[in-house]
């Protein structure tokens, strides 16, 4: 694909759930779509109201080859197709295999980013993952399931950093998850959030100690479509203020002020 070749296949991030959390570019691209292949098990179907006249396919019921066949057919017919993924397509979107198949067919495509669920959840909880003195990194990961994780990316290895962590696709195994996080280095009292369907109308959110995570999920019948957030930044008791706004800190736009000024 070259920059001069106009794409008719568009990978678009739908955002975490709320209809108005798709990007402006994503919404405009969706409005122009004549064909939509969307992740029906994850994407809010209300987003399809942006393209009421489009032919819609639910990829939850399709294989990769079937998805590619629909894309190739749309290109042959001169139609605009949106591949609508939940959150941001680059996070657990399985887009690489789709793009490689399109490359082999010589079909151009482009991508539009979206708001991933961990950022929708952070907004719902009014939290900052990178609180000075508490955490300056965010680890986005998942437990191994049908898709394996590389040997160096085990939950225990990440837990050793004790920084902020957003764990996807693991809500069905929370007892094992909490035990492994504690074994890796998080104290049992580490603040933890369980966010079910972040930003959707039926969102549920709970904050508890890490050791209580599995019980909170059982008590509220949460077994899927939930994100787990772990780390001191979830509920920081003490933290440092950002040096960027400190009066004695100089920046390109502001000179430091002395204490007696």
Beta strands, then each sheet from edge to edge (+ up, - down):
strand 1: 9-13
strand 2: 35-38
strand 3: 55-58
strand 4: 81-85
strand 5: 109-112
strand 6: 138-142
strand 7: 164-168
strand 8: 191-196
strand 9: 204-209
strand 10: 226-230
sheet 1: 3+ 2+ 4+ 1+ 5+
sheet 2: 6+ 7+ 10- 8+ 9-
end
